[in-house]
Amino acid sequence: MLTTLIISGCSMCYELIISAVSSYLLGNSTLQYSVTIGLYMASLGLGSYISKYFSKNLFNIFVTIELGIGVIGGISSLVLFLANIYISNYALVMYLEIIIIGGFAGAEIPVMTRIIEQDENNLKVTLSSIFSFDYIGGLVGAVAFPLILLPKLGYFATSFLCGFMNIVAALLIMWKFGKRVNYINIYRVIAIILSVIMLLGMVLADNISNSVESGLYTDRVILIEQTQYQKIVMTKHRDDVRLFIDGNCQFSTADEYRYHEALVHVPMNEVTTREKILILGGGDGLAVREVLKYPEVQKIDLVDLDKEMIRICSTNENVTAINENSLLSDKLNILNMDAYEYLEDCQEKYDVIIVDLPDPNTEVLNKLYSNIFYRMCGGCLTDEGVLVVQSTSPYYATKAFWCINKTIESEGFNVKAYHVEVPAFGDWGFNMASKSELSEDISFDIETRYITEDNVAALFKFGKDEIDMDVEINHLTKPVLMEYYNTAEELWN
């Protein structure tokens, strides 16, 4: 029963690891989790079917299964990362891992059931006991992975730990039923060697991670942190520092000012009153830096889910040098919570709301680009207030960009789309909205590095290949935006 609990928890973790790593590397988390779960369930059935041909030496077979799943599962995340770097067909490697681990896991319970049945001779008690512990173990693994293992250990150490636990399950069987395992000494030596390898993998996980991450990023990696919500990586090449979240570049110090000046100063100069500002996302403090250029601003509320992101960007000298310690401003009030949840209970009225969130490539992010989300934004705006939304690239993800535009418009806003060329990203777009009329004739009285009164009008002009109005509204219950975005991402990848 103890080994059932262990192997079930580990099996669930392998499934989650493969899904999470594939989502991290490829995006489109719905597809990755769906494929992993479906193929894993089919592999469980395949393993269960094959187990009927095992009739002799069941203890040896069970120990072999545990050692096998321990090795394959233990190196699963490392193999996936290496496949992404060195092999063109990543999906094939992922499918093979799922099938092998699922096949082993599918054979575990039938073999164990027959072992217990030989001694107990009570099928009813045997099945109820095994499946009870199996389901409980699955729950333990499912809860432990996102809340403890991934944020504390990361992908590599977690998979090595689970591999070690599977080998421990084999050692427990050999310790308790050693007389019934043929060639017991050979199995013990193999199990001990594999245990040491898994433990070394856990100890050296950070070193392995640094080496692998260096292969994923062109520039030298200077920081890697796995938080409860995302993986943060910082790279540096000469004076260019880049910050990545889950593999996606958030800014480059070489040109981030173009993005943030367009994001902040265009809407800020559409309003006559700019005392209270709300920033959703923007944990790097760069948007805050631009807002603080306006002396009339009295209060800035920054809502960012990940407090570790705030910590890094308020203490790391590579970031504070460019955000000018904006996250330490007395005018700034930081709330570490989900933007959607904040708007649900928001009683404030803001002059400007700046939505600086990651691209809508997951279900969690997609709801922050839904019609309901923009409706709640409208409820927190003053009558003359302005909302601005970073809206991905109108060139690389044309349908996604105009879907955001149309979704905002569906909630009764007057919307103006504009874009700016950012060398690190390419052509990047924004949608500005208000309950009042908007103007493209904007004047600036603050210091900027890129935007001027002469070139601001050009930001509102789009080429033919950047316009596609044949799009649907992104509803909370029908997330078409995620499909538009993922289709574009697959095309350009």
C-alpha positions in Angstrom: 0.0 0.0 0.0 2.9 2.4 0.8 4.5 1.7 -2.6 1.1 2.2 -4.3 0.9 5.6 -2.7 4.4 6.6 -3.7 4.2 5.4 -7.3 0.8 7.0 -7.9 2.0 10.4 -6.6 5.1 10.2 -8.8 3.1 9.1 -11.8 0.9 12.2 -11.5 4.0 14.4 -11.2 5.5 13.0 -14.4 2.3 13.8 -16.2 2.3 17.3 -14.9 6.0 17.8 -15.5 5.7 16.8 -19.2 2.7 19.1 -19.7 4.2 22.0 -17.9 7.6 21.8 -19.7 5.9 21.5 -23.1 3.7 24.5 -22.3 6.8 26.4 -21.2 8.7 25.5 -24.4 6.0 25.5 -27.0 3.1 27.5 -25.6 -0.5 26.6 -26.1 -1.0 25.0 -22.7 -4.5 23.7 -23.5 -3.1 21.6 -26.3 0.0 20.4 -24.3 -2.1 19.3 -21.3 -4.8 17.7 -23.5 -2.3 15.7 -25.5 -0.3 14.6 -22.5 -3.4 13.5 -20.5 -5.0 11.7 -23.5 -1.9 9.9 -24.6 -1.0 9.1 -21.0 -4.4 7.5 -20.4 -4.1 5.5 -23.6 -0.6 4.3 -22.5 -1.9 3.3 -19.1 -4.4 1.1 -20.9 -1.6 -0.3 -23.1 0.6 -1.1 -20.1 -2.3 -2.7 -18.3 -3.1 -4.9 -21.4 0.5 -6.0 -21.8 0.7 -7.0 -18.1 -1.5 -10.0 -18.7 1.4 -11.7 -20.4 3.4 -11.5 -17.1 2.8 -14.7 -15.3 6.1 -15.6 -13.6 8.5 -13.8 -11.3 6.0 -11.0 -10.6 8.2 -9.5 -7.9 11.1 -9.2 -10.4 8.8 -7.7 -13.0 7.4 -5.1 -10.4 10.9 -4.1 -9.3 12.0 -3.8 -13.0 9.0 -1.6 -13.7 9.8 0.7 -10.8 13.4 1.0 -11.7 12.5 1.7 -15.3 9.9 4.4 -14.6 12.3 5.9 -12.0 15.0 6.3 -14.6 12.8 7.6 -17.5 10.7 9.8 -15.3 13.7 11.1 -13.4 15.4 12.4 -16.5 12.1 13.3 -18.3 12.4 17.1 -17.9 16.1 17.2 -18.8 15.5 15.2 -21.9 12.7 17.5 -23.0 14.8 20.6 -22.6 17.7 19.0 -24.5 15.3 17.8 -27.2 14.0 21.4 -27.6 17.6 22.6 -28.1 19.2 19.9 -30.3 16.3 17.9 -32.0 14.0 19.4 -34.6 11.1 17.0 -33.7 10.5 17.8 -30.1 7.0 16.4 -30.2 8.3 12.9 -31.0 10.5 12.9 -27.9 7.6 14.1 -25.8 5.2 11.4 -27.1 7.8 8.7 -26.5 8.3 9.8 -22.9 4.5 9.8 -22.3 4.0 6.4 -23.8 7.0 4.8 -22.0 6.1 6.3 -18.6 2.4 5.6 -19.1 3.0 2.1 -20.2 5.1 1.3 -17.1 2.6 3.0 -14.9 -0.3 1.1 -16.5 1.4 -2.2 -15.7 2.2 -1.4 -12.1 -1.3 -1.8 -10.6 -2.3 -5.1 -12.4 1.1 -6.7 -11.4 0.8 -5.5 -7.8 -2.8 -6.7 -7.6 -1.8 -10.2 -8.7 1.1 -10.2 -6.2 -1.2 -9.3 -3.3 -3.9 -11.7 -4.6 -1.5 -14.6 -4.4 -1.1 -14.0 -0.7 -4.4 -12.6 0.4 -6.8 -14.5 -1.9 -9.4 -11.9 -1.4 -9.9 -9.9 -4.7 -12.5 -7.5 -3.2 -10.2 -6.3 -0.4 -7.2 -6.3 -2.7 -8.8 -4.1 -5.4 -10.4 -1.7 -2.9 -7.2 -1.2 -1.0 -4.9 -0.7 -4.0 -7.2 1.7 -5.8 -7.8 3.7 -2.6 -4.1 4.3 -2.1 -3.6 4.9 -5.8 -6.2 7.7 -6.0 -4.9 9.2 -2.8 -1.4 9.2 -4.1 -2.6 10.9 -7.3 -4.2 13.7 -5.2 -1.0 14.1 -3.2 1.1 14.4 -6.4 -1.4 16.8 -8.1 -1.4 19.1 -5.1 2.3 18.9 -4.2 3.6 19.7 -7.8 2.2 23.2 -8.3 2.3 24.3 -4.6 5.6 22.9 -3.3 7.7 21.0 -5.8 7.8 23.2 -8.9 8.2 26.6 -7.0 10.7 25.2 -4.5 12.7 22.8 -6.6 12.1 23.6 -10.3 11.6 21.1 -13.1 14.8 19.2 -12.9 15.1 18.6 -9.2 11.4 17.7 -9.1 11.7 15.0 -11.8 14.9 13.6 -10.2 13.1 13.5 -6.8 10.2 11.6 -8.3 12.6 9.2 -10.0 14.3 8.7 -6.7 11.0 7.9 -5.0 10.1 5.3 -7.6 13.5 3.6 -7.0 12.8 3.8 -3.3 9.6 1.9 -3.9 11.6 -0.8 -5.6 14.0 -0.9 -2.7 11.1 -1.2 -0.3 9.8 -4.3 -2.1 13.3 -5.8 -2.2 13.7 -5.1 1.5 10.3 -6.6 2.5 10.1 -9.5 0.0 13.8 -10.0 -0.9 13.5 -13.8 -0.8 10.9 -13.7 -3.6 13.1 -11.6 -5.9 15.4 -13.6 -8.1 18.9 -12.2 -8.5 18.2 -9.9 -5.6 21.8 -8.7 -5.2 22.1 -7.6 -8.8 18.8 -5.7 -8.4 20.0 -4.1 -5.2 23.2 -2.8 -6.7 21.4 -1.4 -9.7 18.8 0.3 -7.5 21.5 1.8 -5.3 23.5 3.1 -8.2 20.3 4.6 -9.8 19.4 6.2 -6.4 22.8 7.8 -6.2 22.4 9.2 -9.7 19.0 10.6 -8.9 20.2 12.2 -5.7 23.2 13.7 -7.5 20.7 15.1 -10.1 18.8 16.8 -7.3 21.9 18.3 -5.8 23.3 19.5 -9.1 19.9 20.6 -10.5 20.8 24.3 -10.4 24.0 23.7 -12.3 22.2 21.6 -14.9 19.6 24.2 -15.2 22.1 26.9 -15.8 23.8 24.9 -18.5 20.6 24.0 -20.2 19.2 27.6 -20.0 22.4 28.8 -21.6 21.5 26.7 -24.6 18.0 28.2 -24.8 19.2 31.8 -24.7 21.7 33.5 -27.0 23.2 35.8 -24.3 24.8 34.9 -21.0 22.3 34.0 -18.4 22.8 36.0 -15.2 19.6 35.1 -13.2 17.2 32.2 -13.1 14.3 32.0 -10.7 11.3 29.7 -10.7 8.5 31.4 -8.8 5.1 30.0 -7.9 3.7 31.4 -11.1 6.4 31.6 -13.7 10.0 31.1 -14.6 12.1 34.3 -14.7 15.4 34.4 -16.6 17.7 37.4 -17.1 20.4 37.6 -19.7 23.1 40.1 -20.4 25.3 40.9 -23.5 27.5 43.9 -22.9 25.0 46.7 -21.9 21.9 44.9 -23.1 20.0 43.2 -20.3 16.9 41.1 -21.3 14.3 39.7 -19.0 12.3 36.6 -20.0 9.1 35.2 -18.4 8.4 31.5 -19.3 10.7 31.9 -22.3 9.1 35.1 -23.7 11.2 38.3 -23.8 9.6 41.0 -21.6 12.1 43.8 -22.3 15.5 44.6 -23.7 17.3 47.5 -22.1 18.5 48.5 -25.5 15.1 49.6 -26.7 12.5 49.1 -24.0 12.0 52.9 -23.8 10.2 52.8 -27.2 7.7 50.3 -25.9 7.1 52.0 -22.6 6.9 55.5 -24.0 4.2 54.4 -26.4 2.4 52.5 -23.8 2.3 55.3 -21.2 2.6 58.7 -22.8 0.0 58.3 -25.6 -2.8 57.7 -23.1 -1.4 60.0 -20.4 -1.6 62.9 -22.9 -5.2 62.1 -23.9 -6.5 63.1 -20.4 -6.7 66.4 -18.7 -6.6 64.9 -15.2 -4.0 62.3 -14.3 -3.9 62.1 -10.6 -4.8 58.4 -10.0 -3.2 55.7 -12.3 -3.8 52.0 -12.3 -1.2 49.6 -13.8 -2.1 46.0 -14.3 1.0 43.9 -14.7 4.2 45.9 -15.3 6.1 44.3 -12.4 9.4 45.4 -13.9 8.7 49.0 -12.9 9.4 50.4 -16.4 5.8 51.7 -16.9 5.9 53.2 -13.4 9.1 55.0 -14.3 7.3 56.7 -17.2 4.2 57.6 -15.2 6.3 59.2 -12.5 7.5 61.8 -15.1 4.2 63.5 -14.5 4.4 65.6 -11.3 0.6 65.9 -11.0 0.3 62.1 -10.5 -0.6 61.6 -6.8 -1.2 57.8 -6.6 -0.2 54.8 -8.7 -1.7 51.4 -7.9 0.3 48.5 -9.4 -1.4 45.1 -9.5 1.1 42.3 -10.3 0.4 38.7 -9.2 4.0 37.6 -8.6 5.7 39.2 -5.6 9.0 37.6 -6.6 8.9 39.6 -9.8 8.5 42.8 -7.8 11.3 41.7 -5.5 13.7 41.0 -8.3 13.0 44.3 -10.2 13.2 46.4 -7.0 16.5 44.9 -5.8 18.5 43.6 -8.9 20.9 46.4 -9.9 20.6 45.4 -13.6 16.9 46.3 -13.5 16.9 49.2 -11.0 19.5 51.0 -13.1 16.8 51.2 -15.9 13.6 51.5 -13.9 15.3 54.2 -11.8 14.1 52.6 -8.6 10.5 53.4 -9.5 9.2 50.5 -7.5 10.4 52.2 -4.3 8.4 55.4 -5.0 6.2 56.8 -2.2 3.5 57.4 -4.8 3.4 53.7 -5.6 1.0 51.2 -4.0 1.8 47.5 -4.9 -0.8 44.8 -4.7 0.3 41.2 -5.3 -2.9 39.7 -6.6 -4.7 38.7 -9.8 -5.7 41.6 -12.0 -9.1 40.1 -12.7 -9.8 39.6 -9.0 -8.7 43.1 -8.2 -11.1 44.6 -10.8 -14.0 42.5 -9.5 -13.9 44.2 -6.1 -12.4 47.6 -7.2 -14.1 50.6 -5.7 -11.7 53.2 -7.1 -12.0 55.4 -10.1 -8.8 56.0 -12.2 -7.9 58.6 -14.7 -5.7 56.2 -16.7 -5.6 52.4 -16.6 -2.5 50.8 -18.2 -2.8 47.1 -19.0 0.8 45.8 -19.4 0.2 42.0 -19.2 1.9 39.1 -21.0 0.5 37.9 -24.3 -2.7 35.8 -24.2 -1.1 32.4 -24.8 -2.8 30.6 -21.9 -6.3 30.3 -20.5 -5.3 32.2 -17.4 -4.0 35.2 -19.4 -6.8 34.9 -22.0 -9.4 36.0 -19.4 -7.5 39.2 -18.9 -8.2 40.0 -22.6 -11.9 39.1 -22.5 -14.9 41.3 -22.9 -15.8 40.9 -19.2 -12.3 42.1 -18.2 -12.6 45.3 -20.3 -16.1 45.8 -18.9 -14.7 45.8 -15.4 -11.9 48.1 -16.5 -14.6 50.5 -17.7 -16.2 50.4 -14.3 -13.0 51.6 -12.7 -12.4 54.5 -15.2 -13.6 58.1 -14.7 -15.9 59.5 -17.3 -13.0 61.1 -19.1 -10.5 58.4 -18.3 -8.5 56.4 -20.8 -7.6 52.7 -20.9 -4.6 51.3 -22.8 -3.9 47.7 -23.5 -0.6 46.2 -24.8 -2.1 44.1 -27.7 0.8 42.0 -29.2 2.1 42.5 -32.7 -0.3 43.7 -35.5 2.2 42.2 -38.0 3.1 38.8 -36.5 -0.3 38.2 -34.8 -2.7 40.3 -36.9 -5.9 38.6 -36.0 -5.0 38.5 -32.3 -4.3 42.3 -32.3 -7.6 43.2 -34.0 -9.5 40.7 -31.9 -8.4 42.7 -28.8 -9.4 45.9 -30.6 -12.9 44.6 -31.4 -13.4 43.1 -28.0 -12.7 46.4 -26.3 -15.0 48.2 -28.7 -17.8 45.7 -28.0 -18.0 47.1 -24.4 -19.0 50.6 -25.6 -15.5 52.1 -25.8 -14.2 54.5 -28.4 -11.0 52.7 -29.5 -7.9 53.9 -31.3 -5.2 51.4 -32.3 -1.6 52.4 -32.6 1.8 50.7 -32.9 5.5 51.2 -32.6 8.6 49.5 -33.9 10.6 47.9 -31.1 13.8 46.2 -32.5 13.7 43.4 -29.8 10.1 42.5 -30.5 9.4 43.9 -34.0 6.2 45.9 -34.7 4.3 46.1 -31.5 0.7 47.3 -31.0 -1.6 48.9 -28.4 -5.3 49.7 -28.2 -6.3 52.9 -26.4 -10.0 53.3 -25.3 -12.2 55.8 -23.6 -15.9 56.4 -23.0 -15.2 59.9 -24.6 -13.8 60.8 -28.0 -10.1 60.2 -28.6 -7.7 62.4 -30.5 -4.6 61.5 -32.5 -3.3 65.1 -32.1 -1.2 64.7 -29.0 1.3 67.1 -27.5 4.1 66.2 -25.0 5.6 68.3 -22.3 7.8 65.7 -20.7 11.2 64.3 -21.7 11.2 61.3 -24.0 13.8 59.4 -26.0 11.7 58.3 -29.0 8.2 59.8 -29.2 7.9 63.4 -30.4 5.0 65.6 -31.3 6.1 65.1 -34.9 6.1 61.3 -35.0 3.2 60.5 -32.7 0.6 60.8 -35.5 2.5 58.1 -37.5 1.9 55.6 -34.6 -1.8 55.5 -35.6 -1.1 54.5 -39.2 -1.2 50.8 -40.3 -0.1 49.1 -43.5 -2.5 46.8 -45.5 -0.7 43.6 -44.2 -1.3 44.7 -40.6 -5.1 45.0 -40.8 -7.6 42.1 -40.5 -11.0 42.9 -39.1 -12.5 39.5 -39.9 -12.3 38.4 -36.2 -14.6 37.5 -33.4 -15.0 39.1 -30.0 -13.0 37.3 -27.3 -15.7 36.1 -24.8 -14.8 34.7 -21.4 -16.7 31.5 -22.4 -15.4 31.4 -25.9 -11.6 32.2 -25.9 -11.1 32.8 -29.6 -8.2 35.1 -28.9 -6.0 32.3 -27.6 -6.6 30.4 -30.9 -5.7 33.4 -33.0 -2.5 34.0 -31.0 -1.3 30.4 -30.9 -2.0 30.0 -34.6 0.2 33.0 -35.3 2.9 31.8 -32.9 3.1 28.4 -34.6 3.3 30.1 -38.0 6.2 32.3 -37.1 8.0 29.7 -35.0 
